[in-house]
């Protein structure tokens, strides 16, 4: 029986821990909030991040990093992307040699503008870095927890790592594909959150399906341009980690990023919106990183730029739409 530690008891970490426990693995879920861990142990429900979903009876819980990490054969990392570095530093002394490491966090670190793969490569010794894989795709945690059919992709530099992770995570309702384009899979998962914010703004302003379709299509073009500039494959962005995740997050009512965008479009301030949220909307901080990254690498990304102006320069959302529509006319593909 494989021993697995899951680091991060948000909705996605809890869902994946539950999925793996139901496959029969020995799974320990680590959570930062001690009181939440105690409630999960007692009630078998994550009332903060995954309410009304009863968790597997064999799933274990801990707020002690050493207990959740030591001796595990696979370690699943699911903290918010902006705290990946300190969380992994805390876990590192307890990770056994040869452990498989899977990241399911989506984002770009603010200070360094690095995707999670580059953050982890900075932190891990070479032996552990060789065992890194990255899980992404169109997934709402609640639907996965309810057993709804879902398809995801896992990417790693080493083919044997992707194959092994694929076998571990695949179930009758959770289909796992493999890919060797780590940076493409990561950027698709991170940047789609910025476009989802924009799609929400459009909905909040009262615009229709035409506008949303334009944002999704041109947003995918921006994500692809950034990815190609950073060495990714264009084909990745036509797949689950690109178009699949983008469509889901821009259209689904369970999307936290789209929900934030809707409220921005309705005129609420970002501070007010975030103050009323329990869960993290990764796109807010990723917008800052994405905007700075596109400027650093010289890639034109007007939707990302306008979302940055709305979030960090108090630009009126309606004016942002006007400015997007009045840009210089271009040939499609540019």
PATOR-576922 format. One record per residue (C-alpha): x, y, z. Coordinates in pm, 1 decimal, decimal comma. Layout:
N
[node [X Y Z]]
...
***
This chain:
334
[node [0,0 0,0 0,0]]
[node [158,0 328,1 -111,6]]
[node [201,5 587,4 163,8]]
[node [106,2 938,9 53,2]]
[node [125,5 1278,5 220,3]]
[node [-89,1 1566,7 96,4]]
[node [26,7 1915,0 192,7]]
[node [-254,4 2169,9 188,1]]
[node [-608,2 2119,7 316,9]]
[node [-787,5 2363,7 89,9]]
[node [-1065,5 2239,2 -135,1]]
[node [-833,3 2088,7 -398,5]]
[node [-586,3 1930,6 -155,7]]
[node [-870,7 1780,6 46,2]]
[node [-1039,7 1647,4 -267,5]]
[node [-724,7 1481,3 -400,1]]
[node [-644,5 1335,1 -57,4]]
[node [-994,6 1188,8 -45,7]]
[node [-963,2 1050,1 -399,8]]
[node [-634,2 877,0 -316,6]]
[node [-762,5 742,1 15,3]]
[node [-1065,3 593,0 -160,5]]
[node [-824,9 408,9 -392,9]]
[node [-692,8 234,8 -84,3]]
[node [-370,8 428,9 -30,7]]
[node [-248,6 524,7 316,0]]
[node [-302,5 901,9 297,3]]
[node [-228,6 1173,1 552,8]]
[node [-361,6 1524,5 483,7]]
[node [-168,7 1813,7 638,0]]
[node [-348,0 2138,2 718,2]]
[node [-209,4 2467,5 846,6]]
[node [-513,8 2545,9 1061,2]]
[node [-496,0 2320,8 1368,9]]
[node [-862,3 2372,3 1457,5]]
[node [-972,3 2273,2 1107,4]]
[node [-759,9 1957,6 1123,8]]
[node [-923,2 1864,0 1454,5]]
[node [-1271,5 1920,7 1313,9]]
[node [-1193,9 1709,8 1006,4]]
[node [-1068,2 1432,3 1232,3]]
[node [-1389,5 1444,2 1435,0]]
[node [-1652,6 1512,5 1168,4]]
[node [-1475,0 1382,0 853,9]]
[node [-1584,7 1699,2 675,6]]
[node [-1374,9 2000,1 570,6]]
[node [-1634,2 2257,7 671,0]]
[node [-1424,1 2556,0 557,9]]
[node [-1321,4 2453,3 207,7]]
[node [-1529,9 2149,2 107,9]]
[node [-1851,4 2158,5 314,0]]
[node [-2109,4 1878,6 297,4]]
[node [-1863,0 1630,5 143,2]]
[node [-1797,6 1332,4 370,3]]
[node [-1435,0 1224,4 347,9]]
[node [-1301,1 870,3 316,3]]
[node [-1304,5 678,6 647,0]]
[node [-936,7 579,1 609,8]]
[node [-809,2 933,7 539,2]]
[node [-582,9 1061,0 818,3]]
[node [-525,8 1423,1 921,4]]
[node [-239,2 1612,6 1084,5]]
[node [-120,1 1965,2 1153,5]]
[node [234,4 1835,8 1215,8]]
[node [450,3 1857,7 904,1]]
[node [684,3 1577,5 1012,2]]
[node [393,9 1338,7 1066,6]]
[node [245,0 1411,7 724,8]]
[node [573,8 1395,1 530,9]]
[node [817,8 1152,0 694,3]]
[node [832,0 808,1 533,2]]
[node [590,0 888,3 251,2]]
[node [647,9 741,6 -94,4]]
[node [459,7 1022,6 -269,2]]
[node [413,8 1379,9 -153,5]]
[node [138,1 1588,9 -311,6]]
[node [194,6 1964,4 -279,2]]
[node [-123,0 2175,7 -287,8]]
[node [-57,7 2497,2 -93,0]]
[node [-151,2 2835,7 -243,7]]
[node [121,8 2916,0 -496,4]]
[node [244,6 3224,9 -309,6]]
[node [335,1 3015,4 -3,0]]
[node [478,1 2715,3 -188,8]]
[node [835,5 2819,1 -102,9]]
[node [800,6 2845,5 279,2]]
[node [579,3 2534,8 296,1]]
[node [828,8 2321,7 102,5]]
[node [1115,7 2457,1 310,3]]
[node [925,9 2340,3 618,3]]
[node [865,8 1996,2 467,6]]
[node [1209,1 1943,6 313,6]]
[node [1393,3 1805,2 619,7]]
[node [1135,1 1525,9 644,3]]
[node [1120,4 1416,3 277,1]]
[node [1276,9 1075,4 223,1]]
[node [1514,7 1015,2 -71,3]]
[node [1332,9 872,5 -372,5]]
[node [996,7 1028,8 -282,8]]
[node [773,6 1113,5 -577,5]]
[node [673,3 1481,7 -564,2]]
[node [359,3 1608,2 -736,5]]
[node [257,7 1974,5 -744,7]]
[node [-109,2 2058,2 -800,4]]
[node [-77,8 2432,1 -723,5]]
[node [-139,4 2683,7 -1001,8]]
[node [34,8 3019,4 -998,6]]
[node [345,2 3230,6 -1057,9]]
[node [547,4 3349,5 -759,3]]
[node [517,0 3726,0 -716,1]]
[node [868,7 3822,0 -613,8]]
[node [1061,3 3600,8 -856,9]]
[node [806,7 3563,5 -1142,9]]
[node [883,8 3190,0 -1139,0]]
[node [632,8 2908,9 -1202,3]]
[node [612,9 2643,0 -933,1]]
[node [848,5 2411,1 -1123,2]]
[node [1128,1 2669,4 -1107,0]]
[node [1054,3 2746,6 -742,1]]
[node [1079,6 2376,7 -655,3]]
[node [1397,4 2326,9 -858,1]]
[node [1557,1 2603,5 -651,3]]
[node [1459,6 2431,2 -326,4]]
[node [1505,7 2059,7 -388,6]]
[node [1822,9 1851,9 -411,2]]
[node [1884,7 1702,4 -756,2]]
[node [1764,7 1353,7 -657,4]]
[node [1423,1 1481,4 -548,5]]
[node [1397,5 1731,1 -835,7]]
[node [1423,0 1439,7 -1080,1]]
[node [1100,5 1299,8 -930,2]]
[node [890,1 1613,7 -983,4]]
[node [555,2 1606,6 -1163,4]]
[node [281,5 1864,8 -1214,8]]
[node [-92,7 1795,8 -1218,4]]
[node [-330,7 2035,6 -1394,8]]
[node [-647,5 2050,8 -1602,3]]
[node [-1013,1 2156,5 -1586,6]]
[node [-1114,5 2066,8 -1232,2]]
[node [-1359,8 2206,5 -983,7]]
[node [-1278,2 2034,7 -653,8]]
[node [-1641,3 1983,3 -554,7]]
[node [-1728,3 1802,6 -878,1]]
[node [-1425,4 1572,8 -844,1]]
[node [-1521,6 1503,0 -482,1]]
[node [-1871,8 1412,1 -600,7]]
[node [-1727,3 1158,8 -844,4]]
[node [-1818,5 1344,3 -1162,9]]
[node [-1615,3 1231,7 -1468,8]]
[node [-1304,5 1450,8 -1498,2]]
[node [-991,1 1451,4 -1716,4]]
[node [-656,0 1598,7 -1612,8]]
[node [-296,1 1595,3 -1732,2]]
[node [28,6 1524,0 -1548,4]]
[node [360,2 1655,6 -1680,0]]
[node [715,8 1570,1 -1583,7]]
[node [1061,0 1580,2 -1737,9]]
[node [1108,5 1206,7 -1678,4]]
[node [866,7 972,3 -1865,5]]
[node [879,2 710,5 -1590,8]]
[node [763,9 972,5 -1339,8]]
[node [460,1 1074,1 -1546,6]]
[node [365,2 710,5 -1599,4]]
[node [389,4 629,8 -1230,9]]
[node [190,8 937,3 -1123,6]]
[node [-69,3 862,4 -1390,1]]
[node [-122,3 516,3 -1244,5]]
[node [-145,0 646,2 -887,9]]
[node [-409,3 911,6 -957,3]]
[node [-621,2 751,1 -1229,9]]
[node [-965,9 620,8 -1126,2]]
[node [-1289,1 526,6 -1302,8]]
[node [-1404,0 890,3 -1276,7]]
[node [-1066,6 1073,4 -1279,2]]
[node [-885,2 1011,5 -1606,6]]
[node [-517,9 1114,2 -1617,9]]
[node [-326,7 1191,3 -1939,1]]
[node [50,7 1245,5 -1960,9]]
[node [260,0 1522,8 -2112,7]]
[node [628,9 1614,2 -2112,9]]
[node [572,1 1992,3 -2145,4]]
[node [608,7 2098,6 -1783,0]]
[node [624,0 2474,6 -1843,4]]
[node [326,2 2465,8 -2081,0]]
[node [108,8 2269,9 -1838,7]]
[node [204,9 2505,9 -1556,9]]
[node [149,9 2830,0 -1748,3]]
[node [-186,1 2713,3 -1878,6]]
[node [-301,4 2642,0 -1524,6]]
[node [-171,0 2970,9 -1385,6]]
[node [-259,2 3223,1 -1656,3]]
[node [-612,9 3098,4 -1718,1]]
[node [-703,8 3240,9 -1376,8]]
[node [-622,8 3592,2 -1501,0]]
[node [-844,8 3547,4 -1806,5]]
[node [-1119,7 3407,2 -1582,1]]
[node [-1111,5 3729,0 -1381,2]]
[node [-1160,9 3920,2 -1706,4]]
[node [-1449,5 3693,2 -1809,3]]
[node [-1610,9 3760,2 -1473,0]]
[node [-1568,9 4135,9 -1517,5]]
[node [-1743,6 4104,2 -1852,7]]
[node [-2032,4 3916,0 -1693,4]]
[node [-2051,3 4165,2 -1407,8]]
[node [-2077,0 4452,5 -1655,6]]
[node [-2374,8 4280,1 -1813,2]]
[node [-2211,2 4176,9 -2138,9]]
[node [-2316,3 3857,8 -2313,0]]
[node [-2189,1 3535,7 -2462,5]]
[node [-2022,3 3711,5 -2757,6]]
[node [-1797,7 3905,3 -2522,9]]
[node [-1711,4 3602,7 -2313,1]]
[node [-1627,4 3395,9 -2620,2]]
[node [-1398,5 3672,7 -2746,8]]
[node [-1222,0 3693,2 -2410,1]]
[node [-1168,0 3317,3 -2393,2]]
[node [-1034,9 3298,5 -2748,9]]
[node [-807,1 3600,1 -2727,7]]
[node [-707,5 3503,1 -2376,3]]
[node [-591,3 3165,4 -2505,4]]
[node [-389,2 3348,6 -2770,6]]
[node [-216,2 3552,4 -2496,8]]
[node [-144,1 3246,0 -2283,9]]
[node [-0,4 3067,8 -2587,6]]
[node [223,9 3364,1 -2675,6]]
[node [363,2 3373,6 -2323,4]]
[node [411,8 2997,3 -2325,5]]
[node [594,9 2991,9 -2659,5]]
[node [825,6 3269,5 -2540,5]]
[node [913,6 3055,1 -2238,6]]
[node [977,6 2737,5 -2434,2]]
[node [639,5 2563,2 -2412,4]]
[node [469,8 2369,8 -2690,8]]
[node [172,8 2531,1 -2867,0]]
[node [-9,8 2196,1 -2864,2]]
[node [-25,1 2200,8 -2484,4]]
[node [-249,6 2506,7 -2487,6]]
[node [-502,1 2328,5 -2708,4]]
[node [-530,2 2055,8 -2444,1]]
[node [-660,2 2002,4 -2093,0]]
[node [-417,1 2237,4 -1915,8]]
[node [-480,9 2511,6 -2170,9]]
[node [-815,1 2540,4 -2346,8]]
[node [-984,6 2288,9 -2115,7]]
[node [-898,4 2466,9 -1792,3]]
[node [-958,0 2809,0 -1948,1]]
[node [-1310,1 2726,9 -2067,5]]
[node [-1403,2 2575,6 -1730,4]]
[node [-1274,0 2865,9 -1523,4]]
[node [-1420,4 3134,6 -1748,8]]
[node [-1770,0 2984,3 -1763,4]]
[node [-1831,3 2778,0 -1450,5]]
[node [-2031,1 2911,5 -1157,0]]
[node [-1790,7 2735,7 -915,8]]
[node [-1496,0 2944,8 -1041,2]]
[node [-1363,2 3166,0 -761,2]]
[node [-1170,9 3383,6 -1007,4]]
[node [-1473,3 3442,4 -1228,4]]
[node [-1677,4 3524,5 -915,8]]
[node [-1425,1 3790,6 -811,2]]
[node [-1436,0 3936,1 -1161,7]]
[node [-1816,4 3951,0 -1157,6]]
[node [-1810,7 4155,0 -836,4]]
[node [-1544,3 4387,0 -979,8]]
[node [-1763,7 4441,6 -1284,9]]
[node [-2054,4 4527,0 -1056,0]]
[node [-1848,6 4802,6 -896,7]]
[node [-1727,5 4647,3 -570,5]]
[node [-1370,1 4709,4 -457,4]]
[node [-1114,8 4428,3 -457,2]]
[node [-1053,4 4472,7 -83,6]]
[node [-1423,1 4436,4 -8,1]]
[node [-1455,8 4126,3 -229,0]]
[node [-1154,5 3944,0 -87,9]]
[node [-1253,0 4033,8 267,4]]
[node [-1566,5 3824,8 229,1]]
[node [-1395,5 3518,7 79,4]]
[node [-1275,7 3212,9 268,8]]
[node [-1099,2 3046,6 -24,1]]
[node [-810,8 3182,2 -232,8]]
[node [-867,2 3329,5 -579,3]]
[node [-521,5 3258,6 -723,0]]
[node [-577,7 3485,6 -1022,0]]
[node [-558,1 3805,3 -815,5]]
[node [-192,6 3761,1 -720,4]]
[node [-109,8 3580,7 -1043,4]]
[node [-227,3 3887,7 -1237,6]]
[node [52,1 4089,7 -1080,3]]
[node [310,8 3822,7 -1164,3]]
[node [172,4 3766,8 -1514,3]]
[node [175,8 4136,8 -1599,8]]
[node [533,8 4177,8 -1479,2]]
[node [638,8 3858,5 -1657,9]]
[node [493,6 3966,2 -1993,6]]
[node [677,3 4295,5 -1969,0]]
[node [1000,4 4119,7 -1874,2]]
[node [991,5 3880,6 -2170,7]]
[node [844,1 4135,3 -2414,4]]
[node [516,7 3958,9 -2494,2]]
[node [205,7 4158,8 -2583,4]]
[node [-81,9 4056,5 -2353,1]]
[node [-353,7 4325,4 -2354,1]]
[node [-613,6 4133,9 -2150,3]]
[node [-359,4 4056,9 -1878,2]]
[node [-249,6 4423,0 -1886,9]]
[node [-605,5 4551,8 -1846,1]]
[node [-674,5 4311,6 -1557,7]]
[node [-359,1 4441,7 -1389,7]]
[node [-484,5 4799,7 -1435,8]]
[node [-823,0 4708,9 -1285,1]]
[node [-678,2 4522,8 -985,7]]
[node [-370,2 4729,1 -907,7]]
[node [-429,6 5074,6 -1057,7]]
[node [-804,1 5116,1 -981,9]]
[node [-895,9 5140,3 -1349,2]]
[node [-1266,2 5148,3 -1426,8]]
[node [-1359,9 4806,2 -1570,2]]
[node [-1581,5 4957,1 -1839,0]]
[node [-1296,3 5180,1 -1955,4]]
[node [-1070,8 4873,7 -1969,2]]
[node [-1315,1 4708,9 -2211,5]]
[node [-1327,5 5021,8 -2425,1]]
[node [-947,9 5033,6 -2440,7]]
[node [-932,2 4667,4 -2543,6]]
[node [-1186,1 4720,4 -2822,2]]
[node [-1013,8 5034,9 -2954,1]]
[node [-667,3 4883,3 -2987,5]]
[node [-491,0 4898,1 -3324,0]]
[node [-653,0 4661,2 -3572,9]]
[node [-454,7 4342,3 -3638,0]]
[node [-451,2 4018,1 -3833,3]]
[node [-574,5 3719,1 -3633,6]]
[node [-281,6 3520,9 -3497,6]]
[node [-104,5 3835,1 -3381,0]]
***
